[in-house]
Amino acid sequence: MEDVGGASDGNRFSGGGAAVACAMGVIGGDLHNPEKEWSDLSTVKPRIELGRKVLELIAKNKAN
């Protein structure tokens, strides 16, 4: 396992040994600056679709 830093809530889970799929949220920047933080809203639907596909794959693998 490699520590790459960041501020994801997934860090707590991965630190305990759980598998974590991270960095699937919308594209944005300046995440630690409340006055400058931004999100590219055109990336919302594609990221939701990505999450849906990942969950489908997980469910399919659990069924096998």
PQR file with spaces between the fields and no chain letter, atoms N, CA, C, O and H, PARSE charges and radii, in Angstrom:
ATOM       1  N    MET     1       0.849   -1.173    0.000 -0.4000 1.5000
ATOM       2  CA   MET     1       0.000    0.000    0.000 -0.0000 2.0000
ATOM       3  C    MET     1       0.891    1.232    0.000  0.5500 1.7000
ATOM       4  O    MET     1       1.947    1.249    0.633 -0.5500 1.4000
ATOM       5  N    GLU     2       0.454    2.266   -0.719 -0.4000 1.5000
ATOM       6  CA   GLU     2       1.244    3.487   -0.836 -0.0000 2.0000
ATOM       7  C    GLU     2       0.447    4.672   -0.304  0.5500 1.7000
ATOM       8  O    GLU     2      -0.715    4.854   -0.669 -0.5500 1.4000
ATOM       9  H    GLU     2      -0.403    2.252   -1.234  0.4000 1.0000
ATOM      10  N    ASP     3       1.060    5.471    0.547 -0.4000 1.5000
ATOM      11  CA   ASP     3       0.435    6.674    1.078 -0.0000 2.0000
ATOM      12  C    ASP     3       0.622    7.792    0.072  0.5500 1.7000
ATOM      13  O    ASP     3       1.751    8.156   -0.259 -0.5500 1.4000
ATOM      14  H    ASP     3       2.003    5.324    0.843  0.4000 1.0000
ATOM      15  N    VAL     4      -0.496    8.345   -0.422 -0.4000 1.5000
ATOM      16  CA   VAL     4      -0.402    9.418   -1.410 -0.0000 2.0000
ATOM      17  C    VAL     4      -0.961   10.730   -0.877  0.5500 1.7000
ATOM      18  O    VAL     4      -1.047   11.709   -1.618 -0.5500 1.4000
ATOM      19  H    VAL     4      -1.413    8.050   -0.153  0.4000 1.0000
ATOM      20  N    GLY     5      -1.340   10.763    0.389 -0.4000 1.5000
ATOM      21  CA   GLY     5      -1.846   12.000    0.969 -0.0000 2.0000
ATOM      22  C    GLY     5      -3.262   12.297    0.521  0.5500 1.7000
ATOM      23  O    GLY     5      -3.998   11.391    0.132 -0.5500 1.4000
ATOM      24  H    GLY     5      -1.271    9.967    0.990  0.4000 1.0000
ATOM      25  N    GLY     6      -3.643   13.552    0.573 -0.4000 1.5000
ATOM      26  CA   GLY     6      -4.984   13.944    0.180 -0.0000 2.0000
ATOM      27  C    GLY     6      -5.893   14.098    1.372  0.5500 1.7000
ATOM      28  O    GLY     6      -5.484   13.893    2.515 -0.5500 1.4000
ATOM      29  H    GLY     6      -3.045   14.288    0.890  0.4000 1.0000
ATOM      30  N    ALA     7      -7.133   14.463    1.098 -0.4000 1.5000
ATOM      31  CA   ALA     7      -8.075   14.742    2.175 -0.0000 2.0000
ATOM      32  C    ALA     7      -9.363   13.940    2.036  0.5500 1.7000
ATOM      33  O    ALA     7     -10.410   14.365    2.525 -0.5500 1.4000
ATOM      34  H    ALA     7      -7.465   14.631    0.169  0.4000 1.0000
ATOM      35  N    SER     8      -9.298   12.809    1.389 -0.4000 1.5000
ATOM      36  CA   SER     8     -10.476   11.981    1.191 -0.0000 2.0000
ATOM      37  C    SER     8     -10.903   11.312    2.488  0.5500 1.7000
ATOM      38  O    SER     8     -10.066   10.921    3.302 -0.5500 1.4000
ATOM      39  H    SER     8      -8.448   12.464    0.992  0.4000 1.0000
ATOM      40  N    ASP     9     -12.215   11.184    2.674 -0.4000 1.5000
ATOM      41  CA   ASP     9     -12.724   10.412    3.809 -0.0000 2.0000
ATOM      42  C    ASP     9     -12.311    8.947    3.687  0.5500 1.7000
ATOM      43  O    ASP     9     -12.267    8.223    4.682 -0.5500 1.4000
ATOM      44  H    ASP     9     -12.895   11.502    2.013  0.4000 1.0000
ATOM      45  N    GLY    10     -12.009    8.519    2.471 -0.4000 1.5000
ATOM      46  CA   GLY    10     -11.571    7.147    2.250 -0.0000 2.0000
ATOM      47  C    GLY    10     -10.252    6.818    2.925  0.5500 1.7000
ATOM      48  O    GLY    10      -9.933    5.648    3.132 -0.5500 1.4000
ATOM      49  H    GLY    10     -12.044    9.107    1.663  0.4000 1.0000
ATOM      50  N    ASN    11      -9.482    7.848    3.272 -0.4000 1.5000
ATOM      51  CA   ASN    11      -8.211    7.603    3.954 -0.0000 2.0000
ATOM      52  C    ASN    11      -8.409    6.834    5.257  0.5500 1.7000
ATOM      53  O    ASN    11      -7.598    5.974    5.598 -0.5500 1.4000
ATOM      54  H    ASN    11      -9.742    8.799    3.104  0.4000 1.0000
ATOM      55  N    ARG    12      -9.467    7.133    5.974 -0.4000 1.5000
ATOM      56  CA   ARG    12      -9.734    6.433    7.242 -0.0000 2.0000
ATOM      57  C    ARG    12      -9.999    4.946    6.992  0.5500 1.7000
ATOM      58  O    ARG    12      -9.525    4.087    7.735 -0.5500 1.4000
ATOM      59  H    ARG    12     -10.126    7.831    5.697  0.4000 1.0000
ATOM      60  N    PHE    13     -10.758    4.658    5.945 -0.4000 1.5000
ATOM      61  CA   PHE    13     -11.085    3.267    5.646 -0.0000 2.0000
ATOM      62  C    PHE    13      -9.868    2.514    5.117  0.5500 1.7000
ATOM      63  O    PHE    13      -9.593    1.390    5.536 -0.5500 1.4000
ATOM      64  H    PHE    13     -11.144    5.356    5.342  0.4000 1.0000
ATOM      65  N    SER    14      -9.147    3.138    4.200 -0.4000 1.5000
ATOM      66  CA   SER    14      -7.980    2.451    3.638 -0.0000 2.0000
ATOM      67  C    SER    14      -6.917    2.230    4.706  0.5500 1.7000
ATOM      68  O    SER    14      -6.184    1.242    4.659 -0.5500 1.4000
ATOM      69  H    SER    14      -9.370    4.051    3.859  0.4000 1.0000
ATOM      70  N    GLY    15      -6.829    3.142    5.664 -0.4000 1.5000
ATOM      71  CA   GLY    15      -5.881    2.969    6.762 -0.0000 2.0000
ATOM      72  C    GLY    15      -6.198    1.750    7.605  0.5500 1.7000
ATOM      73  O    GLY    15      -5.316    1.186    8.252 -0.5500 1.4000
ATOM      74  H    GLY    15      -7.424    3.944    5.702  0.4000 1.0000
ATOM      75  N    GLY    16      -7.470    1.342    7.595 -0.4000 1.5000
ATOM      76  CA   GLY    16      -7.891    0.153    8.322 -0.0000 2.0000
ATOM      77  C    GLY    16      -7.841   -1.105    7.481  0.5500 1.7000
ATOM      78  O    GLY    16      -8.224   -2.182    7.939 -0.5500 1.4000
ATOM      79  H    GLY    16      -8.187    1.800    7.069  0.4000 1.0000
ATOM      80  N    GLY    17      -7.362   -0.972    6.234 -0.4000 1.5000
ATOM      81  CA   GLY    17      -7.206   -2.139    5.381 -0.0000 2.0000
ATOM      82  C    GLY    17      -8.320   -2.374    4.380  0.5500 1.7000
ATOM      83  O    GLY    17      -8.271   -3.347    3.627 -0.5500 1.4000
ATOM      84  H    GLY    17      -7.051   -0.097    5.862  0.4000 1.0000
ATOM      85  N    ALA    18      -9.332   -1.501    4.351 -0.4000 1.5000
ATOM      86  CA   ALA    18     -10.440   -1.673    3.403 -0.0000 2.0000
ATOM      87  C    ALA    18     -10.054   -1.162    2.018  0.5500 1.7000
ATOM      88  O    ALA    18      -9.280   -0.213    1.892 -0.5500 1.4000
ATOM      89  H    ALA    18      -9.372   -0.710    4.963  0.4000 1.0000
ATOM      90  N    ALA    19     -10.591   -1.789    0.996 -0.4000 1.5000
ATOM      91  CA   ALA    19     -10.386   -1.304   -0.365 -0.0000 2.0000
ATOM      92  C    ALA    19     -11.217   -0.045   -0.556  0.5500 1.7000
ATOM      93  O    ALA    19     -12.370    0.013   -0.128 -0.5500 1.4000
ATOM      94  H    ALA    19     -11.220   -2.560    1.098  0.4000 1.0000
ATOM      95  N    VAL    20     -10.642    0.951   -1.193 -0.4000 1.5000
ATOM      96  CA   VAL    20     -11.329    2.229   -1.384 -0.0000 2.0000
ATOM      97  C    VAL    20     -11.188    2.666   -2.833  0.5500 1.7000
ATOM      98  O    VAL    20     -10.082    2.709   -3.372 -0.5500 1.4000
ATOM      99  H    VAL    20      -9.706    0.904   -1.541  0.4000 1.0000
ATOM     100  N    ALA    21     -12.310    2.988   -3.461 -0.4000 1.5000
ATOM     101  CA   ALA    21     -12.300    3.613   -4.784 -0.0000 2.0000
ATOM     102  C    ALA    21     -12.466    5.104   -4.551  0.5500 1.7000
ATOM     103  O    ALA    21     -13.510    5.559   -4.085 -0.5500 1.4000
ATOM     104  H    ALA    21     -13.208    2.953   -3.024  0.4000 1.0000
ATOM     105  N    CYS    22     -11.438    5.851   -4.877 -0.4000 1.5000
ATOM     106  CA   CYS    22     -11.424    7.276   -4.554 -0.0000 2.0000
ATOM     107  C    CYS    22     -11.261    8.098   -5.827  0.5500 1.7000
ATOM     108  O    CYS    22     -10.991    7.558   -6.900 -0.5500 1.4000
ATOM     109  H    CYS    22     -10.590    5.481   -5.256  0.4000 1.0000
ATOM     110  N    ALA    23     -11.425    9.384   -5.696 -0.4000 1.5000
ATOM     111  CA   ALA    23     -11.229   10.339   -6.788 -0.0000 2.0000
ATOM     112  C    ALA    23     -12.249   10.142   -7.906  0.5500 1.7000
ATOM     113  O    ALA    23     -11.922   10.277   -9.085 -0.5500 1.4000
ATOM     114  H    ALA    23     -11.645    9.823   -4.824  0.4000 1.0000
ATOM     115  N    MET    24     -13.485    9.823   -7.528 -0.4000 1.5000
ATOM     116  CA   MET    24     -14.537    9.654   -8.518 -0.0000 2.0000
ATOM     117  C    MET    24     -15.533   10.800   -8.476  0.5500 1.7000
ATOM     118  O    MET    24     -16.570   10.743   -9.137 -0.5500 1.4000
ATOM     119  H    MET    24     -13.751    9.714   -6.570  0.4000 1.0000
ATOM     120  N    GLY    25     -15.235   11.837   -7.711 -0.4000 1.5000
ATOM     121  CA   GLY    25     -16.128   12.981   -7.618 -0.0000 2.0000
ATOM     122  C    GLY    25     -15.957   13.932   -8.779  0.5500 1.7000
ATOM     123  O    GLY    25     -15.146   13.703   -9.677 -0.5500 1.4000
ATOM     124  H    GLY    25     -14.392   11.884   -7.174  0.4000 1.0000
ATOM     125  N    VAL    26     -16.723   14.991   -8.752 -0.4000 1.5000
ATOM     126  CA   VAL    26     -16.663   15.973   -9.832 -0.0000 2.0000
ATOM     127  C    VAL    26     -15.286   16.625   -9.881  0.5500 1.7000
ATOM     128  O    VAL    26     -14.563   16.658   -8.885 -0.5500 1.4000
ATOM     129  H    VAL    26     -17.382   15.177   -8.023  0.4000 1.0000
ATOM     130  N    ILE    27     -14.941   17.136  -11.041 -0.4000 1.5000
ATOM     131  CA   ILE    27     -13.684   17.852  -11.208 -0.0000 2.0000
ATOM     132  C    ILE    27     -13.816   19.219  -10.551  0.5500 1.7000
ATOM     133  O    ILE    27     -14.823   19.907  -10.719 -0.5500 1.4000
ATOM     134  H    ILE    27     -15.528   17.110  -11.850  0.4000 1.0000
ATOM     135  N    GLY    28     -12.804   19.597   -9.815 -0.4000 1.5000
ATOM     136  CA   GLY    28     -12.826   20.887   -9.142 -0.0000 2.0000
ATOM     137  C    GLY    28     -11.429   21.289   -8.720  0.5500 1.7000
ATOM     138  O    GLY    28     -10.441   20.679   -9.128 -0.5500 1.4000
ATOM     139  H    GLY    28     -11.986   19.039   -9.679  0.4000 1.0000
ATOM     140  N    GLY    29     -11.359   22.321   -7.901 -0.4000 1.5000
ATOM     141  CA   GLY    29     -10.054   22.784   -7.467 -0.0000 2.0000
ATOM     142  C    GLY    29     -10.145   23.669   -6.242  0.5500 1.7000
ATOM     143  O    GLY    29     -11.233   24.047   -5.807 -0.5500 1.4000
ATOM     144  H    GLY    29     -12.162   22.816   -7.570  0.4000 1.0000
ATOM     145  N    ASP    30      -8.986   23.993   -5.692 -0.4000 1.5000
ATOM     146  CA   ASP    30      -8.883   24.819   -4.486 -0.0000 2.0000
ATOM     147  C    ASP    30      -9.759   24.276   -3.358  0.5500 1.7000
ATOM     148  O    ASP    30     -10.449   25.035   -2.678 -0.5500 1.4000
ATOM     149  H    ASP    30      -8.103   23.686   -6.045  0.4000 1.0000
ATOM     150  N    LEU    31      -9.724   22.955   -3.167 -0.4000 1.5000
ATOM     151  CA   LEU    31     -10.636   22.288   -2.244 -0.0000 2.0000
ATOM     152  C    LEU    31     -10.464   22.674   -0.789  0.5500 1.7000
ATOM     153  O    LEU    31     -11.369   22.436    0.011 -0.5500 1.4000
ATOM     154  H    LEU    31      -9.164   22.338   -3.720  0.4000 1.0000
ATOM     155  N    HIS    32      -9.358   23.249   -0.424 -0.4000 1.5000
ATOM     156  CA   HIS    32      -9.139   23.606    0.974 -0.0000 2.0000
ATOM     157  C    HIS    32      -9.229   25.113    1.195  0.5500 1.7000
ATOM     158  O    HIS    32      -8.768   25.633    2.211 -0.5500 1.4000
ATOM     159  H    HIS    32      -8.623   23.442   -1.074  0.4000 1.0000
ATOM     160  N    ASN    33      -9.825   25.801    0.235 -0.4000 1.5000
ATOM     161  CA   ASN    33      -9.987   27.245    0.342 -0.0000 2.0000
ATOM     162  C    ASN    33     -11.453   27.574    0.092  0.5500 1.7000
ATOM     163  O    ASN    33     -11.866   27.668   -1.064 -0.5500 1.4000
ATOM     164  H    ASN    33     -10.200   25.379   -0.591  0.4000 1.0000
ATOM     165  N    PRO    34     -12.254   27.752    1.150 -0.5600 1.5000
ATOM     166  CA   PRO    34     -13.693   27.955    0.973  0.2800 2.0000
ATOM     167  C    PRO    34     -14.056   29.163    0.115  0.5500 1.7000
ATOM     168  O    PRO    34     -15.152   29.213   -0.443 -0.5500 1.4000
ATOM     169  N    GLU    35     -13.168   30.118    0.002 -0.4000 1.5000
ATOM     170  CA   GLU    35     -13.471   31.307   -0.804 -0.0000 2.0000
ATOM     171  C    GLU    35     -13.147   31.107   -2.277  0.5500 1.7000
ATOM     172  O    GLU    35     -13.650   31.850   -3.121 -0.5500 1.4000
ATOM     173  H    GLU    35     -12.277   30.077    0.455  0.4000 1.0000
ATOM     174  N    LYS    36     -12.316   30.117   -2.607 -0.4000 1.5000
ATOM     175  CA   LYS    36     -11.913   29.909   -3.994 -0.0000 2.0000
ATOM     176  C    LYS    36     -12.307   28.537   -4.553  0.5500 1.7000
ATOM     177  O    LYS    36     -12.111   28.281   -5.741 -0.5500 1.4000
ATOM     178  H    LYS    36     -11.907   29.513   -1.922  0.4000 1.0000
ATOM     179  N    GLU    37     -12.855   27.658   -3.720 -0.4000 1.5000
ATOM     180  CA   GLU    37     -13.208   26.312   -4.165 -0.0000 2.0000
ATOM     181  C    GLU    37     -14.188   26.382   -5.328  0.5500 1.7000
ATOM     182  O    GLU    37     -15.078   27.232   -5.352 -0.5500 1.4000
ATOM     183  H    GLU    37     -13.015   27.866   -2.755  0.4000 1.0000
ATOM     184  N    TRP    38     -14.017   25.483   -6.289 -0.4000 1.5000
ATOM     185  CA   TRP    38     -14.914   25.454   -7.443 -0.0000 2.0000
ATOM     186  C    TRP    38     -15.145   24.017   -7.897  0.5500 1.7000
ATOM     187  O    TRP    38     -14.341   23.127   -7.619 -0.5500 1.4000
ATOM     188  H    TRP    38     -13.294   24.793   -6.269  0.4000 1.0000
ATOM     189  N    SER    39     -16.258   23.806   -8.601 -0.4000 1.5000
ATOM     190  CA   SER    39     -16.592   22.505   -9.182 -0.0000 2.0000
ATOM     191  C    SER    39     -17.063   22.715  -10.605  0.5500 1.7000
ATOM     192  O    SER    39     -17.797   23.661  -10.892 -0.5500 1.4000
ATOM     193  H    SER    39     -16.911   24.529   -8.827  0.4000 1.0000
ATOM     194  N    ASP    40     -16.644   21.843  -11.487 -0.4000 1.5000
ATOM     195  CA   ASP    40     -17.087   21.878  -12.877 -0.0000 2.0000
ATOM     196  C    ASP    40     -18.380   21.068  -12.969  0.5500 1.7000
ATOM     197  O    ASP    40     -18.352   19.838  -12.990 -0.5500 1.4000
ATOM     198  H    ASP    40     -16.048   21.074  -11.254  0.4000 1.0000
ATOM     199  N    LEU    41     -19.500   21.766  -13.023 -0.4000 1.5000
ATOM     200  CA   LEU    41     -20.800   21.081  -12.986 -0.0000 2.0000
ATOM     201  C    LEU    41     -21.055   20.204  -14.207  0.5500 1.7000
ATOM     202  O    LEU    41     -21.922   19.332  -14.164 -0.5500 1.4000
ATOM     203  H    LEU    41     -19.522   22.765  -13.006  0.4000 1.0000
ATOM     204  N    SER    42     -20.321   20.416  -15.285 -0.4000 1.5000
ATOM     205  CA   SER    42     -20.501   19.553  -16.464 -0.0000 2.0000
ATOM     206  C    SER    42     -19.960   18.146  -16.208  0.5500 1.7000
ATOM     207  O    SER    42     -20.200   17.244  -17.010 -0.5500 1.4000
ATOM     208  H    SER    42     -19.616   21.125  -15.320  0.4000 1.0000
ATOM     209  N    THR    43     -19.236   17.946  -15.106 -0.4000 1.5000
ATOM     210  CA   THR    43     -18.684   16.625  -14.799 -0.0000 2.0000
ATOM     211  C    THR    43     -19.562   15.831  -13.827  0.5500 1.7000
ATOM     212  O    THR    43     -19.225   14.700  -13.475 -0.5500 1.4000
ATOM     213  H    THR    43     -19.042   18.679  -14.455  0.4000 1.0000
ATOM     214  N    VAL    44     -20.677   16.408  -13.393 -0.4000 1.5000
ATOM     215  CA   VAL    44     -21.536   15.714  -12.416 -0.0000 2.0000
ATOM     216  C    VAL    44     -22.142   14.448  -13.013  0.5500 1.7000
ATOM     217  O    VAL    44     -21.964   13.365  -12.456 -0.5500 1.4000
ATOM     218  H    VAL    44     -20.951   17.326  -13.679  0.4000 1.0000
ATOM     219  N    LYS    45     -22.848   14.560  -14.128 -0.4000 1.5000
ATOM     220  CA   LYS    45     -23.521   13.389  -14.707 -0.0000 2.0000
ATOM     221  C    LYS    45     -22.545   12.274  -15.088  0.5500 1.7000
ATOM     222  O    LYS    45     -22.818   11.111  -14.789 -0.5500 1.4000
ATOM     223  H    LYS    45     -22.993   15.440  -14.581  0.4000 1.0000
ATOM     224  N    PRO    46     -21.412   12.586  -15.739 -0.5600 1.5000
ATOM     225  CA   PRO    46     -20.473   11.503  -16.049  0.2800 2.0000
ATOM     226  C    PRO    46     -19.927   10.810  -14.803  0.5500 1.7000
ATOM     227  O    PRO    46     -19.693    9.601  -14.831 -0.5500 1.4000
ATOM     228  N    ARG    47     -19.721   11.534  -13.727 -0.4000 1.5000
ATOM     229  CA   ARG    47     -19.198   10.922  -12.503 -0.0000 2.0000
ATOM     230  C    ARG    47     -20.262   10.080  -11.815  0.5500 1.7000
ATOM     231  O    ARG    47     -19.946    9.048  -11.223 -0.5500 1.4000
ATOM     232  H    ARG    47     -19.911   12.515  -13.704  0.4000 1.0000
ATOM     233  N    ILE    48     -21.515   10.505  -11.886 -0.4000 1.5000
ATOM     234  CA   ILE    48     -22.610    9.677  -11.352 -0.0000 2.0000
ATOM     235  C    ILE    48     -22.682    8.370  -12.136  0.5500 1.7000
ATOM     236  O    ILE    48     -22.852    7.299  -11.552 -0.5500 1.4000
ATOM     237  H    ILE    48     -21.772   11.343  -12.367  0.4000 1.0000
ATOM     238  N    GLU    49     -22.555    8.461  -13.453 -0.4000 1.5000
ATOM     239  CA   GLU    49     -22.577    7.265  -14.300 -0.0000 2.0000
ATOM     240  C    GLU    49     -21.402    6.342  -13.963  0.5500 1.7000
ATOM     241  O    GLU    49     -21.568    5.123  -13.921 -0.5500 1.4000
ATOM     242  H    GLU    49     -22.417    9.331  -13.927  0.4000 1.0000
ATOM     243  N    LEU    50     -20.236    6.905  -13.728 -0.4000 1.5000
ATOM     244  CA   LEU    50     -19.075    6.111  -13.338 -0.0000 2.0000
ATOM     245  C    LEU    50     -19.357    5.365  -12.033  0.5500 1.7000
ATOM     246  O    LEU    50     -19.077    4.171  -11.930 -0.5500 1.4000
ATOM     247  H    LEU    50     -20.102    7.895  -13.762  0.4000 1.0000
ATOM     248  N    GLY    51     -19.900    6.053  -11.053 -0.4000 1.5000
ATOM     249  CA   GLY    51     -20.235    5.416   -9.778 -0.0000 2.0000
ATOM     250  C    GLY    51     -21.249    4.305   -9.948  0.5500 1.7000
ATOM     251  O    GLY    51     -21.127    3.250   -9.326 -0.5500 1.4000
ATOM     252  H    GLY    51     -20.127    7.024  -11.138  0.4000 1.0000
ATOM     253  N    ARG    52     -22.253    4.534  -10.788 -0.4000 1.5000
ATOM     254  CA   ARG    52     -23.271    3.509  -11.050 -0.0000 2.0000
ATOM     255  C    ARG    52     -22.643    2.265  -11.665  0.5500 1.7000
ATOM     256  O    ARG    52     -22.959    1.143  -11.269 -0.5500 1.4000
ATOM     257  H    ARG    52     -22.351    5.391  -11.294  0.4000 1.0000
ATOM     258  N    LYS    53     -21.757    2.464  -12.629 -0.4000 1.5000
ATOM     259  CA   LYS    53     -21.107    1.327  -13.280 -0.0000 2.0000
ATOM     260  C    LYS    53     -20.226    0.546  -12.306  0.5500 1.7000
ATOM     261  O    LYS    53     -20.199   -0.685  -12.335 -0.5500 1.4000
ATOM     262  H    LYS    53     -21.500    3.375  -12.951  0.4000 1.0000
ATOM     263  N    VAL    54     -19.515    1.258  -11.454 -0.4000 1.5000
ATOM     264  CA   VAL    54     -18.677    0.588  -10.454 -0.0000 2.0000
ATOM     265  C    VAL    54     -19.538   -0.259   -9.523  0.5500 1.7000
ATOM     266  O    VAL    54     -19.197   -1.405   -9.230 -0.5500 1.4000
ATOM     267  H    VAL    54     -19.537    2.258  -11.431  0.4000 1.0000
ATOM     268  N    LEU    55     -20.659    0.306   -9.054 -0.4000 1.5000
ATOM     269  CA   LEU    55     -21.549   -0.451   -8.166 -0.0000 2.0000
ATOM     270  C    LEU    55     -22.142   -1.665   -8.864  0.5500 1.7000
ATOM     271  O    LEU    55     -22.305   -2.718   -8.248 -0.5500 1.4000
ATOM     272  H    LEU    55     -20.936    1.237   -9.291  0.4000 1.0000
ATOM     273  N    GLU    56     -22.469   -1.526  -10.152 -0.4000 1.5000
ATOM     274  CA   GLU    56     -22.984   -2.671  -10.911 -0.0000 2.0000
ATOM     275  C    GLU    56     -21.935   -3.783  -11.001  0.5500 1.7000
ATOM     276  O    GLU    56     -22.256   -4.960  -10.838 -0.5500 1.4000
ATOM     277  H    GLU    56     -22.337   -0.670  -10.652  0.4000 1.0000
ATOM     278  N    LEU    57     -20.683   -3.402  -11.262 -0.4000 1.5000
ATOM     279  CA   LEU    57     -19.615   -4.395  -11.336 -0.0000 2.0000
ATOM     280  C    LEU    57     -19.399   -5.098  -10.005  0.5500 1.7000
ATOM     281  O    LEU    57     -19.185   -6.309   -9.964 -0.5500 1.4000
ATOM     282  H    LEU    57     -20.422   -2.445  -11.395  0.4000 1.0000
ATOM     283  N    ILE    58     -19.452   -4.351   -8.936 -0.4000 1.5000
ATOM     284  CA   ILE    58     -19.292   -4.942   -7.595 -0.0000 2.0000
ATOM     285  C    ILE    58     -20.440   -5.928   -7.336  0.5500 1.7000
ATOM     286  O    ILE    58     -20.211   -7.042   -6.866 -0.5500 1.4000
ATOM     287  H    ILE    58     -19.626   -3.366   -8.969  0.4000 1.0000
ATOM     288  N    ALA    59     -21.657   -5.516   -7.640 -0.4000 1.5000
ATOM     289  CA   ALA    59     -22.819   -6.394   -7.419 -0.0000 2.0000
ATOM     290  C    ALA    59     -22.726   -7.648   -8.277  0.5500 1.7000
ATOM     291  O    ALA    59     -23.044   -8.744   -7.817 -0.5500 1.4000
ATOM     292  H    ALA    59     -21.843   -4.610   -8.022  0.4000 1.0000
ATOM     293  N    LYS    60     -22.293   -7.490   -9.511 -0.4000 1.5000
ATOM     294  CA   LYS    60     -22.154   -8.642  -10.419 -0.0000 2.0000
ATOM     295  C    LYS    60     -21.114   -9.626   -9.889  0.5500 1.7000
ATOM     296  O    LYS    60     -21.327  -10.838   -9.926 -0.5500 1.4000
ATOM     297  H    LYS    60     -22.035   -6.599   -9.884  0.4000 1.0000
ATOM     298  N    ASN    61     -19.999   -9.111   -9.400 -0.4000 1.5000
ATOM     299  CA   ASN    61     -18.948   -9.982   -8.864 -0.0000 2.0000
ATOM     300  C    ASN    61     -19.387  -10.661   -7.575  0.5500 1.7000
ATOM     301  O    ASN    61     -18.965  -11.786   -7.309 -0.5500 1.4000
ATOM     302  H    ASN    61     -19.826   -8.126   -9.369  0.4000 1.0000
ATOM     303  N    LYS    62     -20.218  -10.014   -6.768 -0.4000 1.5000
ATOM     304  CA   LYS    62     -20.716  -10.638   -5.528 -0.0000 2.0000
ATOM     305  C    LYS    62     -21.655  -11.782   -5.855  0.5500 1.7000
ATOM     306  O    LYS    62     -21.719  -12.769   -5.123 -0.5500 1.4000
ATOM     307  H    LYS    62     -20.561   -9.100   -6.984  0.4000 1.0000
ATOM     308  N    ALA    63     -22.397  -11.649   -6.975 -0.4000 1.5000
ATOM     309  CA   ALA    63     -23.372  -12.675   -7.352 -0.0000 2.0000
ATOM     310  C    ALA    63     -22.679  -13.913   -7.913  0.5500 1.7000
ATOM     311  O    ALA    63     -23.261  -14.997   -7.892 -0.5500 1.4000
ATOM     312  H    ALA    63     -22.344  -10.847   -7.570  0.4000 1.0000
ATOM     313  N    ASN    64     -21.476  -13.782   -8.405 -0.4000 1.5000
ATOM     314  CA   ASN    64     -20.770  -14.930   -9.032 -0.0000 2.0000
ATOM     315  C    ASN    64     -20.094  -15.789   -8.025  0.5500 1.7000
ATOM     316  O    ASN    64     -19.464  -16.784   -8.386 -0.5500 1.4000
ATOM     317  H    ASN    64     -21.004  -12.901   -8.422  0.4000 1.0000
